[in-house]
Amino acid sequence: MIYIIGAAAIFILDYFIKGNADKKRKIGEEQEVLGGKVILTKYHNKGAALNFLAKRPGILTLIHTGLWGFLAGIFAVLFGKKENPGLLAGLALILGGGASNLFDRIKRGHVIDYVSFGVKWKKFRNIVFNVSDFFIFLGAALAVIFGRRK
């Protein structure tokens, strides 16, 4: 049950942060925090990572929905067995973050991203994330690490 609560908490947390960013920030407006190491901004990402398939939003939404459903199915099967808590935790993080981004994609037609990092490498500095993205990355790492265990 803790996995489902965690996934829901990720969804709710990011939902409120995205709503706040959407209301209070203008597109492209930047605010540096933590000595410029973190940059708060607002970006409407119509594609996946790095605007992949931005010009094909219908296809992207179908892919996103299908992947989310596939992972939810795996989670449901494993949840019943309760054999690999690390893998379950990873999948829960992916599902919570994925649900938040999928909700945005369906409701708004884009995903609201709002944080980037003030690093010297300009290509990385220009990538804008949201909290759900970080949970998806963490969940994917956990799924890889614990998915190898029997």
DSSP file with accessible surface (Angstrom, degrees, kcal/mol):
  #  RESIDUE AA STRUCTURE BP1 BP2  ACC     N-H-->O    O-->H-N    N-H-->O    O-->H-N    TCO  KAPPA ALPHA  PHI   PSI    X-CA   Y-CA   Z-CA
    1    1 A M     >        0   0  138      0, 0.0     4,-2.2     0, 0.0     3,-0.2   0.000 360.0 360.0 360.0 -32.5    0.0    0.0    0.0
    2    2 A I  H  >  +     0   0  121      1,-0.2     4,-2.5     2,-0.2     5,-0.2   0.838 360.0  57.0 -61.9 -31.8    2.9    2.3    0.7
    3    3 A Y  H  > S+     0   0   50      2,-0.2     4,-2.3     1,-0.2    -1,-0.2   0.912 107.8  46.0 -66.0 -42.0    3.9    2.2   -2.9
    4    4 A I  H  > S+     0   0   82     -3,-0.2     4,-2.5     2,-0.2    -2,-0.2   0.909 112.9  49.9 -68.3 -40.8    0.5    3.4   -4.1
    5    5 A I  H  X S+     0   0   94     -4,-2.2     4,-2.6     2,-0.2    -2,-0.2   0.915 110.9  50.8 -63.2 -41.6    0.5    6.2   -1.5
    6    6 A G  H  X S+     0   0   30     -4,-2.5     4,-2.2     2,-0.2    -2,-0.2   0.923 110.1  48.4 -61.7 -45.1    4.0    7.2   -2.7
    7    7 A A  H  X S+     0   0   18     -4,-2.3     4,-2.1     1,-0.2    -2,-0.2   0.925 113.1  48.1 -61.8 -42.9    3.0    7.3   -6.3
    8    8 A A  H  X S+     0   0   46     -4,-2.5     4,-2.7     1,-0.2    -2,-0.2   0.894 109.2  53.6 -64.9 -38.8   -0.1    9.4   -5.4
    9    9 A A  H  X S+     0   0   54     -4,-2.6     4,-2.9     2,-0.2     5,-0.2   0.898 107.8  50.5 -63.8 -39.9    2.0   11.7   -3.3
   10   10 A I  H  X S+     0   0    8     -4,-2.2     4,-2.5     2,-0.2     5,-0.3   0.941 111.4  48.7 -61.7 -46.4    4.4   12.3   -6.3
   11   11 A F  H  X S+     0   0   56     -4,-2.1     4,-2.4     1,-0.2    -2,-0.2   0.951 114.8  44.1 -58.1 -49.5    1.4   13.1   -8.5
   12   12 A I  H  X S+     0   0   88     -4,-2.7     4,-2.2     2,-0.2     5,-0.2   0.924 112.8  51.3 -65.3 -45.4   -0.1   15.5   -6.0
   13   13 A L  H  X S+     0   0   83     -4,-2.9     4,-2.2     1,-0.2    -1,-0.2   0.954 115.0  41.7 -56.6 -51.5    3.2   17.2   -5.2
   14   14 A D  H  X S+     0   0    0     -4,-2.5     4,-3.0    -5,-0.2     5,-0.3   0.872 109.6  59.5 -68.8 -33.8    4.0   17.9   -8.8
   15   15 A Y  H  X S+     0   0   82     -4,-2.4     4,-2.2    -5,-0.3    -1,-0.2   0.938 110.6  41.5 -58.0 -46.7    0.4   18.9   -9.6
   16   16 A F  H  X S+     0   0  134     -4,-2.2     4,-2.3     2,-0.2    -2,-0.2   0.888 114.9  49.9 -73.0 -37.3    0.6   21.7   -7.1
   17   17 A I  H  X S+     0   0   54     -4,-2.2     4,-2.8    -5,-0.2     5,-0.2   0.935 112.5  48.1 -65.6 -43.0    4.1   22.8   -8.0
   18   18 A K  H  X S+     0   0    0     -4,-3.0     4,-2.8     1,-0.2    -2,-0.2   0.918 111.1  50.8 -62.4 -43.1    3.2   22.9  -11.7
   19   19 A G  H  X S+     0   0   16     -4,-2.2     4,-2.0    -5,-0.3    -1,-0.2   0.912 111.7  47.5 -61.0 -41.6    0.0   24.8  -11.0
   20   20 A N  H  X S+     0   0   81     -4,-2.3     4,-2.5     2,-0.2     5,-0.2   0.927 113.4  47.3 -65.2 -45.9    2.0   27.4   -8.9
   21   21 A A  H  X S+     0   0    7     -4,-2.8     4,-1.7     1,-0.2    -2,-0.2   0.901 111.6  51.6 -62.5 -39.8    4.6   27.7  -11.6
   22   22 A D  H  < S+     0   0   48     -4,-2.8    -1,-0.2    -5,-0.2    -2,-0.2   0.885 116.1  39.9 -66.7 -37.5    2.0   28.1  -14.3
   23   23 A K  H  < S+     0   0  184     -4,-2.0    -2,-0.2    -5,-0.2    -1,-0.2   0.864 123.0  36.6 -78.1 -38.6    0.2   30.9  -12.4
   24   24 A K  H  < S+     0   0  154     -4,-2.5     2,-0.4    -5,-0.2    -2,-0.2   0.588 108.1  61.9 -98.2 -12.1    3.1   32.8  -11.1
   25   25 A R     <  -     0   0   44     -4,-1.7     2,-0.3    -5,-0.2    16,-0.1  -0.890  67.0-135.7-120.1 150.1    5.7   32.6  -13.9
   26   26 A K    >   -     0   0  159     -2,-0.4     3,-1.9     1,-0.1    16,-0.4  -0.719  46.7 -84.2 -94.5 151.5    5.9   33.8  -17.4
   27   27 A I  T 3  S+     0   0   96     -2,-0.3    16,-0.2     1,-0.3     3,-0.1  -0.309 115.0   6.0 -55.1 127.9    7.2   31.5  -20.1
   28   28 A G  T 3  S+     0   0   48     14,-2.3    -1,-0.3     1,-0.3     2,-0.2   0.241  90.5 136.8  83.2 -14.8   11.0   31.8  -20.2
   29   29 A E    <   -     0   0   83     -3,-1.9     2,-0.4    13,-0.1    13,-0.4  -0.489  40.4-155.1 -65.7 133.1   11.3   34.1  -17.1
   30   30 A E        -     0   0  107     -2,-0.2     2,-0.4    11,-0.2    11,-0.2  -0.903  19.9-174.1-118.8 143.7   14.1   32.9  -15.0
   31   31 A Q  E     -A   40   0A  89      9,-2.2     9,-3.1    -2,-0.4     2,-0.3  -0.977  19.2-144.0-132.5 118.4   14.9   33.2  -11.3
   32   32 A E  E     +A   39   0A 116     -2,-0.4     2,-0.3     7,-0.2     7,-0.2  -0.655  23.3 176.2 -83.5 135.6   18.2   32.0  -10.0
   33   33 A V  E   > +A   38   0A  44      5,-3.0     5,-2.0    -2,-0.3     4,-0.4  -0.882  56.4  33.4-131.5 165.0   18.3   30.3   -6.6
   34   34 A L  T > 5S-     0   0  131     -2,-0.3     3,-1.4     1,-0.2    -1,-0.2   0.918 138.0 -50.2  53.8  48.0   21.0   28.6   -4.5
   35   35 A G  T 3 5S-     0   0   83      1,-0.3    -1,-0.2    -3,-0.2    -2,-0.0   0.790 106.6 -55.0  65.6  28.3   23.6   30.9   -5.9
   36   36 A G  T 3 5S+     0   0   12     -3,-0.4    -1,-0.3     2,-0.3    82,-0.2   0.443 112.8 114.0  85.9   0.8   22.6   30.3   -9.5
   37   37 A K  T < 5S+     0   0  147     -3,-1.4    81,-1.5    -4,-0.4     2,-0.4   0.806  79.8  39.4 -73.7 -28.4   22.9   26.5   -9.2
   38   38 A V  E   <S-AB  33 117A  25     -5,-2.0    -5,-3.0    79,-0.3     2,-0.5  -0.974  72.8-160.5-122.2 137.1   19.2   26.1   -9.7
   39   39 A I  E     -AB  32 116A   0     77,-3.0    77,-2.4    -2,-0.4     2,-0.5  -0.974   5.8-152.6-121.5 121.1   17.1   28.1  -12.1
   40   40 A L  E     +AB  31 115A  48     -9,-3.1    -9,-2.2    -2,-0.5     2,-0.3  -0.799  35.6 139.3 -91.7 131.1   13.3   28.4  -11.7
   41   41 A T  E     -     0   0A   7     73,-2.0     2,-0.4    -2,-0.5   -11,-0.2  -0.859  46.6-112.6-152.6-177.6   11.5   29.0  -15.0
   42   42 A K  E     +     0   0A  21    -16,-0.4   -14,-2.3   -13,-0.4     2,-0.4  -0.996  32.5 168.9-133.4 130.8    8.4   28.0  -16.8
   43   43 A Y  E     - B   0 113A  81     70,-2.4    70,-2.8    -2,-0.4     2,-0.8  -0.996  27.7-144.0-141.6 132.7    8.4   26.0  -20.0
   44   44 A H  E     - B   0 112A  52     -2,-0.4     2,-0.8    68,-0.2    68,-0.2  -0.865  20.2-160.7 -97.8 105.3    5.6   24.2  -21.8
   45   45 A N  E     - B   0 111A  15     66,-3.0    66,-2.8    -2,-0.8    -2,-0.0  -0.770  14.8-179.9 -92.4 108.9    7.1   21.0  -23.2
   46   46 A K        +     0   0  114     -2,-0.8    -1,-0.2    64,-0.2     2,-0.1   0.618  68.6  45.9 -83.4 -12.3    4.9   19.7  -26.0
   47   47 A G  S    S-     0   0    0      1,-0.3     6,-0.2    64,-0.1    64,-0.2  -0.375  93.4 -91.8-112.2-167.1    7.1   16.8  -26.6
   48   48 A A  S >  S-     0   0   26      4,-3.1     3,-1.8     1,-0.3    -1,-0.3   0.011  86.9 -19.5 -86.1-155.7    8.9   14.2  -24.5
   49   49 A A  G >  S+     0   0   81      1,-0.3     3,-1.6     2,-0.2    -1,-0.3  -0.203 142.1   4.3 -52.7 133.6   12.4   14.7  -23.3
   50   50 A L  G 3  S-     0   0  133      1,-0.3    -1,-0.3    78,-0.2     4,-0.1   0.792 131.8 -66.7  58.0  31.6   14.2   17.4  -25.4
   51   51 A N  G X  S+     0   0   62     -3,-1.8     3,-2.0     1,-0.2    -1,-0.3   0.704  78.2 176.5  64.1  24.7   10.9   18.0  -27.3
   52   52 A F  T <  S+     0   0  133     -3,-1.6    -4,-3.1    -4,-0.3    -1,-0.2  -0.383  72.2   3.0 -59.4 128.7   11.0   14.6  -28.9
   53   53 A L  T >  S+     0   0   44     -6,-0.2     3,-1.9    -2,-0.1     7,-0.3   0.705  84.1 145.3  63.9  25.7    7.8   14.2  -31.0
   54   54 A A  T <  S+     0   0   29     -3,-2.0    -2,-0.1     1,-0.3    -1,-0.1   0.825  72.7  50.7 -60.7 -29.0    6.7   17.7  -30.2
   55   55 A K  T 3  S+     0   0  197     -4,-0.3    -1,-0.3     1,-0.2     3,-0.1   0.449 110.1  51.4 -89.0   0.7    5.2   18.0  -33.6
   56   56 A R    <>  +     0   0  144     -3,-1.9     4,-2.4     1,-0.1     3,-0.3  -0.481  62.9 157.0-130.8  59.9    3.3   14.7  -33.2
   57   57 A P  H  > S+     0   0   67      0, 0.0     4,-2.6     0, 0.0     5,-0.2   0.838  71.9  56.0 -61.6 -32.4    1.5   15.2  -29.8
   58   58 A G  H  > S+     0   0   49      2,-0.2     4,-2.1     1,-0.2     5,-0.1   0.933 110.5  44.2 -64.6 -44.6   -1.2   12.6  -30.6
   59   59 A I  H  > S+     0   0   67     -3,-0.3     4,-2.7     2,-0.2     5,-0.2   0.920 113.3  52.0 -65.1 -43.0    1.3    9.9  -31.2
   60   60 A L  H  X S+     0   0    9     -4,-2.4     4,-3.1    -7,-0.3     5,-0.2   0.918 108.6  50.2 -60.9 -42.7    3.3   10.9  -28.1
   61   61 A T  H  X S+     0   0   34     -4,-2.6     4,-2.7     1,-0.2    -1,-0.2   0.910 111.0  49.5 -63.7 -39.8    0.2   10.8  -25.9
   62   62 A L  H  X S+     0   0  131     -4,-2.1     4,-2.6     2,-0.2    -2,-0.2   0.928 113.4  45.9 -63.5 -44.5   -0.6    7.3  -27.2
   63   63 A I  H  X S+     0   0   78     -4,-2.7     4,-2.9     2,-0.2     5,-0.3   0.940 114.1  48.4 -62.8 -46.7    3.0    6.1  -26.6
   64   64 A H  H  X S+     0   0   34     -4,-3.1     4,-2.5     1,-0.2     5,-0.2   0.930 113.6  46.7 -60.5 -45.3    3.0    7.7  -23.1
   65   65 A T  H  X S+     0   0   63     -4,-2.7     4,-2.7    -5,-0.2    -1,-0.2   0.920 113.3  48.9 -63.6 -44.7   -0.4    6.1  -22.2
   66   66 A G  H  X S+     0   0   45     -4,-2.6     4,-2.6    -5,-0.2    -2,-0.2   0.923 113.0  46.1 -62.5 -46.0    0.7    2.7  -23.5
   67   67 A L  H  X S+     0   0  103     -4,-2.9     4,-2.6     2,-0.2     5,-0.2   0.917 113.4  49.6 -63.3 -42.7    4.0    2.7  -21.6
   68   68 A W  H  X S+     0   0   84     -4,-2.5     4,-2.5    -5,-0.3    -2,-0.2   0.940 112.9  47.0 -62.7 -43.8    2.3    3.9  -18.5
   69   69 A G  H  X S+     0   0   38     -4,-2.7     4,-2.2    -5,-0.2    -2,-0.2   0.901 111.0  51.8 -64.4 -41.0   -0.4    1.2  -18.8
   70   70 A F  H  X S+     0   0  135     -4,-2.6     4,-2.2     2,-0.2    -1,-0.2   0.944 112.8  44.6 -60.5 -48.2    2.3   -1.5  -19.5
   71   71 A L  H  X S+     0   0   44     -4,-2.6     4,-2.8     1,-0.2    -2,-0.2   0.873 110.6  54.9 -66.2 -35.3    4.3   -0.5  -16.4
   72   72 A A  H  X S+     0   0   26     -4,-2.5     4,-2.5    -5,-0.2    -1,-0.2   0.897 107.7  50.8 -63.9 -37.8    1.1   -0.3  -14.3
   73   73 A G  H  X S+     0   0   36     -4,-2.2     4,-2.2     2,-0.2    -2,-0.2   0.927 110.9  47.0 -64.2 -44.9    0.3   -3.9  -15.4
   74   74 A I  H  X S+     0   0   59     -4,-2.2     4,-2.7     1,-0.2     5,-0.2   0.933 112.4  51.1 -60.8 -44.3    3.8   -5.1  -14.4
   75   75 A F  H  X S+     0   0   21     -4,-2.8     4,-2.9     1,-0.2    -2,-0.2   0.923 108.6  51.4 -58.3 -45.3    3.4   -3.2  -11.1
   76   76 A A  H  X S+     0   0   62     -4,-2.5     4,-1.5     2,-0.2    -1,-0.2   0.911 111.4  46.9 -61.2 -42.6    0.0   -4.9  -10.4
   77   77 A V  H  X S+     0   0   89     -4,-2.2     4,-0.9     1,-0.2    -1,-0.2   0.947 117.1  42.6 -64.6 -47.4    1.4   -8.3  -11.0
   78   78 A L  H  X>S+     0   0   43     -4,-2.7     4,-2.3     1,-0.2     5,-0.5   0.842 107.2  61.7 -69.2 -32.2    4.4   -7.8   -8.8
   79   79 A F  H  <5S+     0   0   44     -4,-2.9    -1,-0.2    -5,-0.2    -2,-0.2   0.886 101.6  53.0 -61.5 -38.1    2.4   -6.0   -6.1
   80   80 A G  H  <5S+     0   0   63     -4,-1.5    -1,-0.2     1,-0.2    -2,-0.2   0.821 114.1  42.1 -66.7 -28.8    0.4   -9.2   -5.6
   81   81 A K  H  <5S-     0   0  121     -4,-0.9    -2,-0.2    -3,-0.3    -1,-0.2   0.772  83.3-161.2 -89.7 -29.7    3.6  -11.2   -5.1
   82   82 A K  T  <5 +     0   0  129     -4,-2.3    -3,-0.1     1,-0.1    -4,-0.1   0.810  46.7 130.1  51.7  37.2    5.4   -8.7   -2.9
   83   83 A E      < +     0   0  149     -5,-0.5    -1,-0.1     1,-0.2    -4,-0.1   0.729  66.0  37.3 -91.0 -25.1    8.7  -10.4   -3.7
   84   84 A N     >  +     0   0   26     -6,-0.2     4,-2.4     1,-0.1     3,-0.2  -0.717  57.3 175.5-133.9  84.1   10.9   -7.5   -4.8
   85   85 A P  H  > S+     0   0   75      0, 0.0     4,-2.5     0, 0.0     5,-0.2   0.839  82.4  56.4 -62.3 -31.4   10.3   -4.3   -2.7
   86   86 A G  H  > S+     0   0   14      2,-0.2     4,-2.2     1,-0.2    60,-0.2   0.923 110.1  44.2 -65.2 -42.8   13.1   -2.4   -4.5
   87   87 A L  H  > S+     0   0   30     59,-0.3     4,-2.7    -3,-0.2     5,-0.2   0.914 112.9  51.8 -67.2 -41.7   11.6   -3.0   -7.9
   88   88 A L  H  X S+     0   0    2     -4,-2.4     4,-2.5     1,-0.2    -2,-0.2   0.916 109.7  49.9 -60.1 -42.8    8.1   -2.1   -6.6
   89   89 A A  H  X S+     0   0   30     -4,-2.5     4,-2.2     2,-0.2    -1,-0.2   0.930 111.2  49.2 -62.3 -44.4    9.4    1.1   -5.2
   90   90 A G  H  X S+     0   0    0     -4,-2.2     4,-2.3     1,-0.2    -2,-0.2   0.933 112.4  46.9 -60.9 -45.7   11.1    2.0   -8.5
   91   91 A L  H  X S+     0   0    8     -4,-2.7     4,-3.0     1,-0.2    -1,-0.2   0.895 109.8  54.3 -64.0 -38.2    7.9    1.2  -10.5
   92   92 A A  H  X S+     0   0    6     -4,-2.5     4,-2.6    -5,-0.2     5,-0.2   0.913 108.8  48.7 -62.6 -40.5    5.8    3.3   -8.1
   93   93 A L  H  X S+     0   0   31     -4,-2.2     4,-2.4     2,-0.2     5,-0.3   0.930 113.3  46.9 -65.1 -43.4    8.1    6.3   -8.6
   94   94 A I  H  X S+     0   0   26     -4,-2.3     4,-3.1     1,-0.2     5,-0.2   0.927 113.8  48.2 -63.1 -44.3    7.9    5.9  -12.3
   95   95 A L  H  X S+     0   0   13     -4,-3.0     4,-2.4     2,-0.2    -2,-0.2   0.899 111.9  48.6 -66.2 -41.0    4.1    5.5  -12.3
   96   96 A G  H  X S+     0   0    2     -4,-2.6     4,-1.7    -5,-0.2    -1,-0.2   0.955 118.1  39.7 -63.6 -48.8    3.6    8.5  -10.0
   97   97 A G  H  X S+     0   0    0     -4,-2.4     4,-2.2    -5,-0.2     5,-0.2   0.916 116.3  51.1 -66.9 -41.1    5.8   10.8  -12.1
   98   98 A G  H  X S+     0   0    7     -4,-3.1     4,-2.7    -5,-0.3    -1,-0.2   0.880 107.9  52.9 -64.1 -37.0    4.5    9.4  -15.3
   99   99 A A  H  X S+     0   0   24     -4,-2.4     4,-2.8    -5,-0.2    -1,-0.2   0.904 108.2  51.0 -65.6 -39.5    0.9    9.9  -14.3
  100  100 A S  H  X S+     0   0    2     -4,-1.7     4,-2.0     2,-0.2    -2,-0.2   0.939 114.2  42.6 -63.6 -47.0    1.6   13.5  -13.5
  101  101 A N  H  X S+     0   0   11     -4,-2.2     4,-2.4     2,-0.2    -2,-0.2   0.892 114.5  51.1 -67.9 -36.6    3.2   14.2  -16.9
  102  102 A L  H  X S+     0   0   18     -4,-2.7     4,-2.6    -5,-0.2     5,-0.3   0.917 107.5  53.6 -66.3 -40.5    0.5   12.2  -18.7
  103  103 A F  H  X S+     0   0   72     -4,-2.8     4,-3.1     1,-0.2     5,-0.4   0.936 110.8  46.7 -57.0 -47.5   -2.2   14.2  -16.9
  104  104 A D  H  X>S+     0   0    1     -4,-2.0     4,-2.9     1,-0.2     5,-1.0   0.932 111.1  51.8 -58.7 -47.4   -0.6   17.4  -18.1
  105  105 A R  H  X5S+     0   0   21     -4,-2.4     4,-0.7     4,-0.2    -2,-0.2   0.903 117.2  38.4 -59.7 -41.8   -0.2   16.0  -21.6
  106  106 A I  H  <5S+     0   0  110     -4,-2.6    -2,-0.2     2,-0.1    -1,-0.2   0.933 125.0  36.7 -76.1 -45.4   -3.9   15.0  -21.8
  107  107 A K  H  <5S+     0   0  123     -4,-3.1    -3,-0.2    -5,-0.3    -2,-0.2   0.903 134.0  19.8 -75.9 -43.0   -5.4   18.0  -19.9
  108  108 A R  H  <5S-     0   0   60     -4,-2.9    -3,-0.2    -5,-0.4    -2,-0.1   0.597  93.8-122.3-105.2 -19.1   -3.1   20.9  -21.2
  109  109 A G  S  <<S+     0   0   38     -5,-1.0     2,-0.3    -4,-0.7    -4,-0.2   0.518  89.8  52.0  84.5   3.5   -1.6   19.5  -24.4
  110  110 A H  S    S-     0   0   24     -6,-0.9     2,-0.4    -9,-0.1    -2,-0.3  -0.972  84.2-110.8-159.6 162.8    1.9   20.0  -22.9
  111  111 A V  E     -B   45   0A   4    -66,-2.8   -66,-3.0    -2,-0.3     2,-0.6  -0.866  30.0-129.6-101.7 134.1    3.9   19.2  -19.8
  112  112 A I  E     -B   44   0A   0     -2,-0.4     2,-0.3   -68,-0.2   -68,-0.2  -0.760  28.0-176.5 -85.5 118.9    4.8   22.1  -17.5
  113  113 A D  E     +B   43   0A   3    -70,-2.8   -70,-2.4    -2,-0.6    17,-0.3  -0.869  10.8 167.5-111.0 152.8    8.5   22.0  -16.7
  114  114 A Y  E     +     0   0A  16     15,-3.0   -73,-2.0    -2,-0.3     2,-0.4   0.393  45.5  65.7-152.2   6.3   10.0   24.6  -14.2
  115  115 A V  E     +BC  40 129A  16     14,-2.2    14,-3.6   -75,-0.2     2,-0.3  -0.996  42.1 163.5-142.1 136.1   13.5   23.9  -13.0
  116  116 A S  E     -B   39   0A   3    -77,-2.4   -77,-3.0    -2,-0.4     2,-0.4  -0.839  33.9-108.5-135.9 179.3   16.9   23.8  -14.7
  117  117 A F  E     -B   38   0A  58     10,-0.4     2,-1.8     7,-0.4   -79,-0.3  -0.933  15.5-130.6-121.9 134.5   20.5   23.8  -13.4
  118  118 A G        +     0   0   22    -81,-1.5     2,-0.3    -2,-0.4   -80,-0.1  -0.582  54.3 144.0 -81.3  79.0   23.0   26.6  -13.7
  119  119 A V        -     0   0   59     -2,-1.8     6,-0.1     2,-0.2    -2,-0.0  -0.743  60.8-116.5-114.2 164.8   25.9   24.6  -15.1
  120  120 A K  S    S+     0   0  212     -2,-0.3     2,-1.0     1,-0.1     3,-0.1   0.820  94.0  88.8 -71.7 -30.3   28.6   25.6  -17.6
  121  121 A W    >>  -     0   0  173      1,-0.2     4,-2.3     2,-0.1     3,-0.6  -0.567  67.9-160.2 -73.2 103.3   27.5   23.0  -20.1
  122  122 A K  H 3> S+     0   0  146     -2,-1.0     4,-2.0     1,-0.3    -1,-0.2   0.841  84.1  58.5 -59.2 -38.0   24.9   25.0  -22.0
  123  123 A K  H 34 S+     0   0  157      1,-0.2    -1,-0.3     2,-0.2     4,-0.2   0.909 112.4  40.7 -61.1 -40.6   23.1   22.0  -23.5
  124  124 A F  H X4 S+     0   0   64     -3,-0.6     3,-1.5     1,-0.2    -7,-0.4   0.883 110.7  57.9 -74.1 -36.1   22.3   20.7  -20.1
  125  125 A R  H 3< S+     0   0   72     -4,-2.3    -2,-0.2     1,-0.3    -1,-0.2   0.852 102.9  55.6 -60.6 -32.8   21.5   24.1  -18.7
  126  126 A N  T 3< S+     0   0  101     -4,-2.0     2,-0.5    -5,-0.2    -1,-0.3   0.539  84.2  99.0 -81.2  -6.4   18.8   24.5  -21.3
  127  127 A I    <   -     0   0   45     -3,-1.5     2,-0.5    -4,-0.2   -10,-0.4  -0.715  61.8-156.5 -83.5 128.3   17.0   21.4  -20.3
  128  128 A V        -     0   0   26     -2,-0.5   -12,-0.2   -12,-0.1     2,-0.2  -0.908  14.1-176.5-110.4 132.2   14.0   22.2  -18.1
  129  129 A F  B     -C  115   0A  19    -14,-3.6   -15,-3.0    -2,-0.5   -14,-2.2  -0.620  15.7-147.1-115.9 174.4   12.7   19.5  -15.7
  130  130 A N    >>  -     0   0    0    -17,-0.3     4,-1.3    -2,-0.2     3,-0.5  -0.872  39.1 -98.0-133.9 171.4    9.8   19.1  -13.2
  131  131 A V  H 3> S+     0   0   28     -2,-0.3     4,-1.9     1,-0.2     3,-0.2   0.888 121.5  59.5 -58.7 -38.8    9.7   17.1  -10.0
  132  132 A S  H 3> S+     0   0    0      1,-0.2     4,-2.5     2,-0.2    -1,-0.2   0.894  99.9  57.1 -58.2 -38.8    8.0   14.1  -11.8
  133  133 A D  H <> S+     0   0   28     -3,-0.5     4,-2.6     1,-0.2    -1,-0.2   0.916 105.6  50.1 -58.8 -43.3   11.0   13.8  -14.1
  134  134 A F  H  X S+     0   0   72     -4,-1.3     4,-2.5    -3,-0.2    -1,-0.2   0.897 111.2  48.3 -64.6 -39.3   13.4   13.4  -11.1
  135  135 A F  H  X S+     0   0   58     -4,-1.9     4,-2.9     2,-0.2    -1,-0.2   0.879 110.3  52.2 -68.3 -35.7   11.1   10.7   -9.6
  136  136 A I  H  X S+     0   0   43     -4,-2.5     4,-2.6    -5,-0.2    -2,-0.2   0.937 111.2  46.9 -63.5 -45.8   11.0    8.9  -13.0
  137  137 A F  H  X S+     0   0  117     -4,-2.6     4,-2.2     2,-0.2    -2,-0.2   0.937 115.0  45.8 -61.0 -46.7   14.8    9.0  -13.3
  138  138 A L  H  X S+     0   0   91     -4,-2.5     4,-2.5     1,-0.2    -2,-0.2   0.924 113.5  49.7 -63.2 -43.9   15.2    7.7   -9.7
  139  139 A G  H  X S+     0   0    0     -4,-2.9     4,-2.8     1,-0.2    -2,-0.2   0.898 109.3  51.6 -62.4 -40.4   12.5    5.0  -10.2
  140  140 A A  H  X S+     0   0   42     -4,-2.6     4,-2.3     2,-0.2    -1,-0.2   0.922 109.8  49.8 -63.8 -41.0   14.2    3.9  -13.5
  141  141 A A  H  X S+     0   0   47     -4,-2.2     4,-2.7     1,-0.2    -2,-0.2   0.935 112.8  46.4 -62.9 -45.2   17.5    3.5  -11.6
  142  142 A L  H  X S+     0   0   42     -4,-2.5     4,-3.2     1,-0.2     5,-0.4   0.907 111.1  52.5 -63.0 -41.7   15.9    1.5   -8.8
  143  143 A A  H  X S+     0   0   19     -4,-2.8     4,-1.9     1,-0.2    -1,-0.2   0.901 111.7  46.1 -62.7 -39.1   14.0   -0.7  -11.4
  144  144 A V  H  X S+     0   0   92     -4,-2.3     4,-0.8     2,-0.2    -2,-0.2   0.943 116.8  44.2 -67.4 -47.0   17.3   -1.4  -13.2
  145  145 A I  H  < S+     0   0   90     -4,-2.7     3,-0.5    -5,-0.2    -2,-0.2   0.957 125.5  30.9 -63.7 -50.7   19.2   -2.2  -10.0
  146  146 A F  H >< S+     0   0   51     -4,-3.2     3,-1.0     1,-0.2   -59,-0.3   0.694 107.2  71.1 -86.8 -16.8   16.5   -4.3   -8.3
  147  147 A G  H 3< S+     0   0   39     -4,-1.9    -1,-0.2    -5,-0.4    -2,-0.2   0.742  92.4  59.8 -70.3 -18.5   15.0   -5.7  -11.5
  148  148 A R  T 3< S+     0   0  206     -4,-0.8     2,-0.2    -3,-0.5    -1,-0.2   0.657  91.5  86.6 -80.2 -17.1   18.2   -7.8  -11.9
  149  149 A R    <         0   0  152     -3,-1.0   -62,-0.0    -4,-0.2    -3,-0.0  -0.593 360.0 360.0 -85.1 149.4   17.5   -9.5   -8.6
  150  150 A K              0   0  239     -2,-0.2    -2,-0.1   -67,-0.0    -1,-0.0  -0.728 360.0 360.0 -98.4 360.0   15.3  -12.5   -8.3
